[in-house]
Amino acid sequence: MMASGSIQFTEEQEENVVHIIRDSMASYSLVNNETEFVGAFDATYSISGNSESLMSSHDAIISMIQNDFNRSTTVGYIKTGNSSASSATESPVSNNLALPNPFADSALINQTISQKISKAIESVEGLDVPLINIKCDFDANIEDWNCMN
């Protein structure tokens, strides 16, 4: 599945355009006529524009990607990576045999998307090149998420 979108401001300069393209992959299996998630998945966002357009569109870029990612069918399968950290806060006297939830909630997902994209955009501030490309790779483990230019 491929989705694309662009954010364009109505200023007269064509240079103030940001393009965002999402490329994603997921695999599923049917077991006893029920869908069961099996394989790895990832969503890669390519963000391009010049430094000025990326900086001025910072909030809109983050909002668009968060909204798109949160509508994904795989958003509920994002793992926090280290599930043992949450069990350390439990009382040692507790007889609770429940396993910690290994999946990230939407607040953590949105916060991580914002942090990764912000860091990448801030790293290109002031660069005087006609086109900057930022690639964000968001896969099944939130600890592996990365945005780079």
N, C-alpha and C positions, 0 to 999 in steps of 0.2 A: 504494500500500500504506500502510495506516495502522495503527500499533500504539500501544497506550496501556498505561500501567501507573501504579501509584501506590505510594508508600511511606507506610505508616502505622504509627505507634508506638502501643503499647497503653496509653498514658497516658489518664487519664479526660477530659482536655480535648480537644474536637474541633478546637480551633485548632492543634493540633500535627500537622497533616496536610500533606503535600507531594504535589502531583500533577505527573506528568511525562507529556507527550504527545509522540509523535514523528510527524511528517508528512514523508514522503520521496517523491522523484520520481527516476526514472531512465528513460532511453530506450535501446532496443537495436534492432539490425537483424539480419536473417538474410541472410547472404551465402553462396551455394552451400551451403545447408542447414546452415551453422554460425553460431552466435551470435557476433556481433561487437559490442562496445560502441561506440556511436557518439556519443550525445548527452551533454549536460551532466547532472549529477545534484546533488542536495543533500539533506541531512537537517536538518530544523529540529526542535529540541527546545524545547518550552514547559514551563517549570518554574514552578509557582506554590505559594505558601504565605505565611505571615507571616515576619517576620524571624527570630524565635526558632526556628520549625520548619525554616527553610532552614539556619540555622547549625547546629542540632543534627543535621541529616540530611546535612550537607556530604559526608562520606565515602561514605555510601550512595548519594547522588545521582550522584556521580562514578563510582562503581563500576558502578551500573546502566547509565548512559549509555555508558561504555566497553565493557561487555559487549555491550550492544545494538548499538553501532556496529561492533564487531569481528566480529559475526555477519552484517553487511551484505554483500550480494553485490558492492558497489562499493568495499569497503575496499581492495582491491588496486590501485585506480585513483587513489588520492590522490597528487597531485603535491606535491613539496616547493616548487615555485615557482621556485627559482633553481638550476638544475642546473649552472650554470657555476662556482658556489662550490666544489663538490666537486672539480672538475678543477684548481683552483688548488693543491691540496695534492699533486698528482702531480709527480713529478720531471720537469724539463724535458728530461732526456736520454732519458726513456722512449720507446720506439717503440711503445707500446701504443696501438692505434688504436680501442680500445673506447670507446663513448660512456658517460658517467656515467649511473647509474640515476636517472631523474627521479622515481621513486616513493618515497613515505615508507614507512618500516618501522613495524611495530606499536608499537615503543617510542616513536618520535616522535609517532605518532598519539595514543597514550594520554597522553603527557606534555602535549601541546598541549590535549587535551580537559580534563585536570586543571587546567592553568593558566588557561584561558579561563573555566571554570565557577567556579573558586576566586575569581578576580578579581571576577566578577559577584556572587557570594554575599557576599564581603567588603564590596562597595560598598553593600549594603543592611543591614549590621549596625546594629542599634539603631533602624531606622526603625519608627515606631509607626503603621503602617497595617494594616488588616485583611487585605489581599491584595497581594502583590508578584508581578509576572510578569517572568520572565527568559526571553528568547528567545535561543537559540543556533543559529546557522546554520553548518553544516559542509558545504562544497561540495567540488568536485574539486581545489581548490588550498588547501593547508593554511595558506598565508600570508594567505588571505582569511577565515579562520575568525574568528567574533566572537560574543560573548555580551554582551547588554546588557539592562538593566531599563528 
